[in-house]
Every structure is written in structure tokens, then in C-alpha cells.
Amino acid sequence: MASKSFEPIAEHILMGDRYILTVLSARPRRVKSKGREYWQYSINLPINLVRLFLEMTGEEPGTLLPLTILATPSPWYHLINWKAREAQRMFKRLPEELKTKIEALGLRDGGPVVLIPSRPEELRELGLDPEKPVTLKDIVEAVEKHVLEKLKLERIVR
């Protein structure tokens, strides 16, 4: 059964493509086939999430909708609505490393987060030269440094 209200945890932009971060449950079901028992897992997508995907692709309802799902077991902090007042109070007591992870993933504000630059000006903003070969490791290090600097500035302003 689809949930009545769906709100994505965060939205990420990765190399120019839009990704929605949400938490879904994989439900187990025991299945018998050819005299053997197997576990089969299924995921139900909330109808509002499907509508969002249809809107993103420009397709009509009833159209086959191929999806790419990058799945990972969710750490506990993915399951929290960080906009809630109680969660904001709890956030203040978290270790700095965890605060940085939560903010870098965009879980706290739910706004779009650019994870990997896709244009030369984004590389320059991270202090990288787009004229030279750039490895994924260079980008990851630059993004981490950029996010940490941004968070330090935001904390000073607050």
C-alpha cells in the first residue's frame, strides 16, 4: 500500500542528473518454487514518488518507467526528519563528524546538493583546473574540503 504523503529526504545533482534520496523498505516474502523455498524482496514506491519520476521524465501515467536504484542499507540518521524541532535539538548534541555527514548529504535542509561537478565553472569553484586531467579522487577531496569550509562559515555566522 502506498503512503499518502511522500516527501523526499534530499535531492542530489550528480554530473548534471537529478537524484532523489529517500528511504524505502524491502519487504521479505517466502516463495516456494520447484520444491525449494526462497526469499523474495519487494519494494513499494509511494504514488507521489512515481508522480515525481513521471514529471522528471515527461512521461504519462501508465507508461513503463525504467528506474535506476542505487540502494544501500540506511544508517539511522537517514530515517529522521531533520526539519522537526526535536531533531534540531538532537542535532546540536551530535559529534562534529556526524553533523558534517548529515549536512553534506543534504539531509538537514532537504535542498539540492551538487555532489560532482559537471561544468568547468564548478571545477574552478572547487579550486581545480578544468584544463588539466582531474581524477575522481581529486574531485572527492575538493568537494569534502569545500563542504567543510562552507559549514565552518555557516557556523561562524550563526
ZATITOR-438838 format. One record per atom (N, C-alpha, C): residue in one letter; atom name; z, y, x. Coordinates in Angstrom, 2 decimals. Layout:
% ZATITOR-438838
  residu  atome        z        y        x
       A     CA        Z        Y        X
...
***
This chain:
% ZATITOR-438838
  residu  atome        z        y        x
       M      N     0.00    -1.18     0.84
       M     CA     0.00     0.00     0.00
       M      C     0.00     1.24     0.89
       A      N    -0.88     2.18     0.63
       A     CA    -0.99     3.39     1.44
       A      C     0.14     4.34     1.10
       S      N     0.60     5.07     2.12
       S     CA     1.65     6.05     1.87
       S      C     1.05     7.26     1.17
       K      N     1.88     7.93     0.34
       K     CA     1.38     9.06    -0.46
       K      C     1.15    10.29     0.41
       S      N     2.00    10.51     1.40
       S     CA     1.80    11.68     2.25
       S      C     1.64    11.22     3.69
       F      N     0.64    11.77     4.33
       F     CA     0.39    11.43     5.72
       F      C     0.31    12.71     6.52
       E      N     1.04    12.74     7.59
       E     CA     0.97    13.87     8.50
       E      C     0.89    13.31     9.90
       P      N    -0.21    13.59    10.62
       P     CA    -0.31    13.05    11.97
       P      C     0.79    13.62    12.85
       I      N     1.21    12.84    13.83
       I     CA     2.23    13.30    14.76
       I      C     1.67    14.41    15.64
       A      N     0.47    14.20    16.14
       A     CA    -0.15    15.20    17.01
       A      C    -1.64    14.98    17.03
       E      N    -2.33    15.98    17.51
       E     CA    -3.78    15.89    17.66
       E      C    -4.08    16.15    19.13
       H      N    -4.93    15.31    19.71
       H     CA    -5.28    15.46    21.12
       H      C    -6.78    15.62    21.25
       I      N    -7.18    16.39    22.24
       I     CA    -8.59    16.54    22.55
       I      C    -8.79    15.97    23.94
       L      N    -9.59    14.91    24.03
       L     CA    -9.79    14.20    25.27
       L      C   -11.28    14.24    25.60
       M      N   -11.63    14.95    26.65
       M     CA   -13.02    15.09    27.06
       M      C   -13.90    15.56    25.91
       G      N   -13.41    16.52    25.14
       G     CA   -14.18    17.11    24.06
       G      C   -14.11    16.36    22.74
       D      N   -13.53    15.16    22.70
       D     CA   -13.41    14.40    21.46
       D      C   -12.02    14.57    20.87
       R      N   -11.93    14.53    19.55
       R     CA   -10.67    14.74    18.84
       R      C   -10.03    13.40    18.52
       Y      N    -8.74    13.27    18.83
       Y     CA    -7.99    12.05    18.55
       Y      C    -6.74    12.41    17.76
       I      N    -6.37    11.55    16.85
       I     CA    -5.19    11.74    16.03
       I      C    -4.13    10.75    16.49
       L      N    -2.94    11.25    16.78
       L     CA    -1.83    10.40    17.19
       L      C    -0.94    10.17    15.98
       T      N    -0.73     8.94    15.63
       T     CA     0.13     8.60    14.50
       T      C     0.82     7.27    14.79
       V      N     1.78     6.94    13.99
       V     CA     2.49     5.67    14.14
       V      C     2.19     4.82    12.91
       L      N     1.67     3.63    13.13
       L     CA     1.38     2.67    12.07
       L      C     2.06     1.36    12.43
       S      N     2.35     0.55    11.44
       S     CA     2.99    -0.74    11.69
       S      C     1.97    -1.87    11.56
       A      N     2.06    -2.83    12.47
       A     CA     1.25    -4.04    12.38
       A      C     2.11    -5.10    11.70
       R      N     1.70    -5.51    10.51
       R     CA     2.48    -6.47     9.73
       R      C     2.03    -7.90    10.02
       P      N     2.98    -8.78    10.36
       P     CA     2.60   -10.17    10.64
       P      C     2.47   -10.99     9.35
       R      N     1.59   -11.96     9.40
       R     CA     1.41   -12.90     8.28
       R      C     1.04   -14.24     8.88
       R      N     1.69   -15.29     8.40
       R     CA     1.40   -16.63     8.89
       R      C     0.18   -17.18     8.15
       V      N    -0.79   -17.68     8.91
       V     CA    -2.03   -18.19     8.33
       V      C    -2.24   -19.62     8.80
       K      N    -2.68   -20.48     7.87
       K     CA    -2.98   -21.87     8.22
       K      C    -4.49   -22.06     8.23
       S      N    -4.99   -22.69     9.29
       S     CA    -6.42   -22.97     9.40
       S      C    -6.60   -24.24    10.21
       K      N    -7.39   -25.16     9.66
       K     CA    -7.69   -26.43    10.33
       K      C    -6.42   -27.16    10.76
       G      N    -5.42   -27.13     9.89
       G     CA    -4.19   -27.87    10.15
       G      C    -3.25   -27.20    11.14
       R      N    -3.58   -26.00    11.60
       R     CA    -2.71   -25.29    12.55
       R      C    -2.24   -23.97    11.94
       E      N    -1.10   -23.51    12.41
       E     CA    -0.57   -22.23    11.94
       E      C    -0.82   -21.15    12.98
       Y      N    -1.19   -19.97    12.51
       Y     CA    -1.44   -18.83    13.38
       Y      C    -0.73   -17.60    12.81
       W      N    -0.51   -16.62    13.66
       W     CA    -0.01   -15.33    13.20
       W      C    -1.18   -14.37    13.15
       Q      N    -1.32   -13.70    12.02
       Q     CA    -2.36   -12.71    11.85
       Q      C    -1.66   -11.38    11.57
       Y      N    -2.13   -10.31    12.21
       Y     CA    -1.52    -9.00    12.03
       Y      C    -2.51    -8.07    11.35
       S      N    -2.00    -7.25    10.45
       S     CA    -2.87    -6.29     9.77
       S      C    -2.23    -4.91     9.78
       I      N    -3.09    -3.90     9.75
       I     CA    -2.64    -2.51     9.72
       I      C    -3.28    -1.85     8.51
       N      N    -2.48    -1.23     7.67
       N     CA    -2.99    -0.46     6.54
       N      C    -3.04     1.01     6.95
       L      N    -4.19     1.63     6.71
       L     CA    -4.33     3.04     7.02
       L      C    -4.02     3.87     5.78
       P      N    -3.19     4.89     5.90
       P     CA    -2.93     5.77     4.76
       P      C    -4.25     6.43     4.32
       I      N    -4.42     6.60     3.01
       I     CA    -5.67     7.14     2.48
       I      C    -5.94     8.54     3.03
       N      N    -4.90     9.32     3.26
       N     CA    -5.11    10.67     3.81
       N      C    -5.63    10.62     5.23
       L      N    -5.25     9.59     5.99
       L     CA    -5.78     9.42     7.34
       L      C    -7.26     9.04     7.26
       V      N    -7.60     8.17     6.33
       V     CA    -9.01     7.78     6.14
       V      C    -9.83     9.01     5.74
       R      N    -9.28     9.82     4.83
       R     CA    -9.99    11.06     4.43
       R      C   -10.20    11.98     5.62
       L      N    -9.21    12.07     6.49
       L     CA    -9.34    12.90     7.69
       L      C   -10.46    12.37     8.59
       F      N   -10.52    11.04     8.77
       F     CA   -11.59    10.45     9.58
       F      C   -12.96    10.68     8.94
       L      N   -13.03    10.56     7.61
       L     CA   -14.30    10.82     6.92
       L      C   -14.73    12.27     7.11
       E      N   -13.77    13.17     7.04
       E     CA   -14.05    14.59     7.25
       E      C   -14.53    14.85     8.68
       M      N   -13.88    14.20     9.65
       M     CA   -14.26    14.37    11.06
       M      C   -15.68    13.88    11.33
       T      N   -16.09    12.79    10.65
       T     CA   -17.41    12.21    10.89
       T      C   -18.48    12.75     9.95
       G      N   -18.05    13.43     8.87
       G     CA   -19.01    13.95     7.91
       G      C   -19.55    12.87     6.98
       E      N   -18.90    11.73     6.91
       E     CA   -19.35    10.61     6.07
       E      C   -18.76    10.72     4.66
       E      N   -19.38    10.02     3.74
       E     CA   -18.93     9.97     2.34
       E      C   -17.97     8.78     2.16
       P      N   -17.05     8.88     1.18
       P     CA   -16.19     7.72     0.88
       P      C   -17.04     6.51     0.52
       G      N   -16.59     5.34     0.93
       G     CA   -17.33     4.11     0.68
       G      C   -18.25     3.73     1.82
       T      N   -18.39     4.62     2.82
       T     CA   -19.23     4.36     3.98
       T      C   -18.44     3.53     4.99
       L      N   -19.11     2.60     5.66
       L     CA   -18.48     1.84     6.74
       L      C   -18.04     2.84     7.81
       L      N   -16.79     2.77     8.20
       L     CA   -16.23     3.75     9.12
       L      C   -15.74     3.04    10.38
       P      N   -16.57     2.98    11.43
       P     CA   -16.11     2.34    12.66
       P      C   -15.04     3.22    13.33
       L      N   -13.95     2.60    13.75
       L     CA   -12.85     3.32    14.38
       L      C   -12.55     2.71    15.74
       T      N   -12.19     3.55    16.67
       T     CA   -11.67     3.08    17.95
       T      C   -10.18     3.34    17.91
       I      N    -9.41     2.30    18.10
       I     CA    -7.95     2.44    18.05
       I      C    -7.39     2.12    19.42
       L      N    -6.72     3.10    20.00
       L     CA    -6.01     2.90    21.26
       L      C    -4.56     2.66    20.86
       A      N    -4.09     1.46    20.99
       A     CA    -2.77     1.11    20.48
       A      C    -1.81     0.81    21.62
       T      N    -0.58     1.19    21.41
       T     CA     0.49     0.87    22.34
       T      C     1.78     0.78    21.54
       P      N     2.70    -0.08    21.93
       P     CA     3.99    -0.09    21.22
       P      C     4.63     1.30    21.33
       S      N     5.15     1.79    20.23
       S     CA     5.69     3.15    20.19
       S      C     7.09     3.23    20.75
       P      N     7.31     4.15    21.68
       P     CA     8.69     4.44    22.07
       P      C     9.40     5.12    20.89
       W      N    10.68     5.09    20.88
       W     CA    11.46     5.63    19.75
       W      C    11.12     7.07    19.45
       Y      N    10.79     7.88    20.46
       Y     CA    10.59     9.31    20.21
       Y      C     9.28     9.62    19.50
       H      N     8.38     8.63    19.36
       H     CA     7.16     8.83    18.56
       H      C     7.46     8.77    17.07
       L      N     8.58     8.17    16.70
       L     CA     8.90     7.94    15.30
       L      C     9.68     9.09    14.67
       I      N     9.98    10.13    15.44
       I     CA    10.82    11.22    14.96
       I      C     9.97    12.42    14.57
       N      N    10.31    13.03    13.46
       N     CA     9.68    14.28    13.06
       N      C    10.39    15.40    13.82
       W      N     9.78    15.85    14.90
       W     CA    10.42    16.82    15.79
       W      C    10.51    18.22    15.19
       K      N     9.87    18.44    14.03
       K     CA     9.96    19.74    13.37
       K      C    11.24    19.87    12.54
       A      N    11.88    18.74    12.24
       A     CA    13.10    18.75    11.43
       A      C    14.25    19.39    12.23
       R      N    15.13    20.08    11.52
       R     CA    16.23    20.81    12.15
       R      C    17.13    19.89    12.97
       E      N    17.46    18.70    12.42
       E     CA    18.34    17.77    13.14
       E      C    17.69    17.30    14.45
       A      N    16.37    17.07    14.40
       A     CA    15.66    16.63    15.60
       A      C    15.62    17.73    16.64
       Q      N    15.51    18.97    16.21
       Q     CA    15.51    20.08    17.16
       Q      C    16.84    20.18    17.89
       R      N    17.94    19.94    17.15
       R     CA    19.26    19.95    17.79
       R      C    19.38    18.80    18.79
       M      N    18.87    17.62    18.39
       M     CA    18.93    16.46    19.27
       M      C    18.08    16.68    20.52
       F      N    16.93    17.35    20.36
       F     CA    16.02    17.60    21.47
       F      C    16.72    18.35    22.60
       K      N    17.59    19.27    22.26
       K     CA    18.29    20.08    23.27
       K      C    19.18    19.22    24.16
       R      N    19.63    18.07    23.66
       R     CA    20.54    17.20    24.42
       R      C    19.82    16.13    25.23
       L      N    18.50    16.05    25.11
       L     CA    17.73    15.03    25.83
       L      C    17.60    15.37    27.31
       P      N    17.41    14.35    28.17
       P     CA    17.15    14.62    29.58
       P      C    15.83    15.39    29.74
       E      N    15.75    16.21    30.78
       E     CA    14.57    17.06    31.02
       E      C    13.29    16.25    31.10
       E      N    13.33    15.08    31.75
       E     CA    12.13    14.25    31.90
       E      C    11.58    13.82    30.54
       L      N    12.46    13.46    29.62
       L     CA    12.03    13.05    28.29
       L      C    11.53    14.24    27.48
       K      N    12.18    15.39    27.63
       K     CA    11.70    16.61    26.95
       K      C    10.27    16.93    27.39
       T      N    10.03    16.80    28.69
       T     CA     8.69    17.09    29.23
       T      C     7.66    16.14    28.63
       K      N     7.98    14.85    28.55
       K     CA     7.07    13.87    27.96
       K      C     6.75    14.21    26.51
       I      N     7.77    14.51    25.73
       I     CA     7.61    14.80    24.31
       I      C     6.74    16.05    24.12
       E      N     7.00    17.09    24.90
       E     CA     6.22    18.32    24.76
       E      C     4.80    18.14    25.28
       A      N     4.62    17.38    26.36
       A     CA     3.28    17.16    26.91
       A      C     2.41    16.35    25.95
       L      N     3.02    15.46    25.16
       L     CA     2.27    14.68    24.19
       L      C     1.96    15.47    22.92
       G      N     2.55    16.65    22.79
       G     CA     2.31    17.45    21.59
       G      C     3.11    16.97    20.40
       L      N     4.14    16.16    20.63
       L     CA     4.92    15.61    19.53
       L      C     5.81    16.67    18.89
       R      N     6.21    17.66    19.66
       R     CA     7.18    18.63    19.17
       R      C     6.56    19.64    18.20
       D      N     5.39    20.13    18.53
       D     CA     4.80    21.16    17.67
       D      C     3.64    20.64    16.84
       G      N     3.10    19.47    17.18
       G     CA     2.02    18.88    16.40
       G      C     0.67    19.56    16.59
       G      N     0.59    20.53    17.50
       G     CA    -0.66    21.24    17.72
       G      C    -1.59    20.47    18.63
       P      N    -2.85    20.90    18.70
       P     CA    -3.81    20.22    19.58
       P      C    -3.41    20.36    21.05
       V      N    -3.61    19.30    21.82
       V     CA    -3.31    19.30    23.24
       V      C    -4.57    18.84    23.98
       V      N    -5.02    19.60    24.96
       V     CA    -6.17    19.18    25.75
       V      C    -5.64    18.35    26.91
       L      N    -5.98    17.05    26.93
       L     CA    -5.45    16.15    27.94
       L      C    -6.32    16.11    29.20
       I      N    -7.62    16.05    29.03
       I     CA    -8.51    16.00    30.19
       I      C    -9.58    17.07    30.01
       P      N    -9.75    17.92    30.99
       P     CA   -10.74    18.99    30.85
       P      C   -12.16    18.44    30.78
       S      N   -12.97    19.09    29.98
       S     CA   -14.35    18.62    29.83
       S      C   -15.36    19.71    30.20
       R      N   -14.88    20.92    30.48
       R     CA   -15.77    22.03    30.84
       R      C   -15.33    22.63    32.17
       P      N   -16.25    23.24    32.93
       P     CA   -15.89    23.82    34.24
       P      C   -14.74    24.84    34.16
       E      N   -14.73    25.67    33.10
       E     CA   -13.66    26.66    33.00
       E      C   -12.29    26.02    32.81
       E      N   -12.24    24.84    32.17
       E     CA   -10.97    24.13    32.04
       E      C   -10.50    23.60    33.39
       L      N   -11.44    23.14    34.23
       L     CA   -11.09    22.70    35.58
       L      C   -10.55    23.86    36.40
       R      N   -11.21    25.01    36.29
       R     CA   -10.74    26.20    37.03
       R      C    -9.34    26.61    36.58
       E      N    -9.08    26.53    35.28
       E     CA    -7.78    26.88    34.74
       E      C    -6.67    26.00    35.34
       L      N    -7.03    24.76    35.68
       L     CA    -6.08    23.84    36.29
       L      C    -6.02    23.98    37.82
       G      N    -6.81    24.90    38.37
       G     CA    -6.81    25.10    39.82
       G      C    -7.72    24.15    40.57
       L      N    -8.67    23.52    39.87
       L     CA    -9.61    22.59    40.50
       L      C   -10.98    23.25    40.61
       D      N   -11.75    22.85    41.60
       D     CA   -13.08    23.41    41.82
       D      C   -14.12    22.49    41.16
       P      N   -14.81    22.99    40.11
       P     CA   -15.79    22.14    39.42
       P      C   -17.03    21.84    40.26
       E      N   -17.21    22.57    41.35
       E     CA   -18.37    22.34    42.22
       E      C   -18.16    21.13    43.13
       K      N   -16.91    20.72    43.31
       K     CA   -16.59    19.58    44.17
       K      C   -16.27    18.36    43.31
       P      N   -16.44    17.15    43.87
       P     CA   -16.07    15.94    43.11
       P      C   -14.57    15.96    42.76
       V      N   -14.27    15.63    41.52
       V     CA   -12.88    15.62    41.05
       V      C   -12.58    14.22    40.54
       T      N   -11.52    13.62    41.05
       T     CA   -11.14    12.28    40.60
       T      C   -10.19    12.39    39.41
       L      N   -10.03    11.28    38.70
       L     CA    -9.09    11.25    37.58
       L      C    -7.67    11.52    38.08
       K      N    -7.35    11.03    39.26
       K     CA    -6.02    11.27    39.84
       K      C    -5.80    12.77    40.06
       D      N    -6.83    13.48    40.55
       D     CA    -6.72    14.93    40.75
       D      C    -6.44    15.63    39.42
       I      N    -7.16    15.19    38.37
       I     CA    -7.00    15.81    37.06
       I      C    -5.61    15.55    36.51
       V      N    -5.14    14.31    36.60
       V     CA    -3.81    13.96    36.09
       V      C    -2.74    14.79    36.80
       E      N    -2.81    14.89    38.11
       E     CA    -1.83    15.67    38.87
       E      C    -1.88    17.14    38.48
       A      N    -3.09    17.69    38.33
       A     CA    -3.24    19.09    37.96
       A      C    -2.72    19.36    36.55
       V      N    -3.00    18.43    35.61
       V     CA    -2.51    18.60    34.24
       V      C    -0.99    18.54    34.21
       E      N    -0.39    17.58    34.93
       E     CA     1.07    17.48    34.98
       E      C     1.68    18.76    35.53
       K      N     1.11    19.27    36.61
       K     CA     1.61    20.50    37.22
       K      C     1.46    21.67    36.24
       H      N     0.32    21.75    35.57
       H     CA     0.05    22.82    34.61
       H      C     1.04    22.77    33.44
       V      N     1.28    21.57    32.91
       V     CA     2.21    21.42    31.78
       V      C     3.62    21.79    32.21
       L      N     4.05    21.35    33.38
       L     CA     5.40    21.67    33.86
       L      C     5.57    23.18    34.04
       E      N     4.56    23.83    34.60
       E     CA     4.63    25.29    34.78
       E      C     4.70    25.99    33.43
       K      N     3.91    25.53    32.47
       K     CA     3.89    26.12    31.13
       K      C     5.25    25.96    30.46
       L      N     5.84    24.77    30.59
       L     CA     7.15    24.52    29.98
       L      C     8.24    25.38    30.61
       K      N     8.17    25.55    31.94
       K     CA     9.16    26.40    32.62
       K      C     9.05    27.82    32.12
       L      N     7.83    28.33    31.97
       L     CA     7.64    29.69    31.47
       L      C     8.16    29.83    30.04
       E      N     7.89    28.85    29.19
       E     CA     8.36    28.90    27.81
       E      C     9.87    28.89    27.75
       R      N    10.51    28.11    28.61
       R     CA    11.99    28.05    28.59
       R      C    12.59    29.36    29.09
       I      N    11.92    30.01    30.05
       I     CA    12.42    31.31    30.54
       I      C    12.32    32.35    29.44
       V      N    11.23    32.34    28.69
       V     CA    11.02    33.29    27.61
       V      C    12.03    33.08    26.49
       R      N    12.35    31.82    26.18
       R     CA    13.32    31.53    25.10
       R      C    14.65    31.98    25.54
***
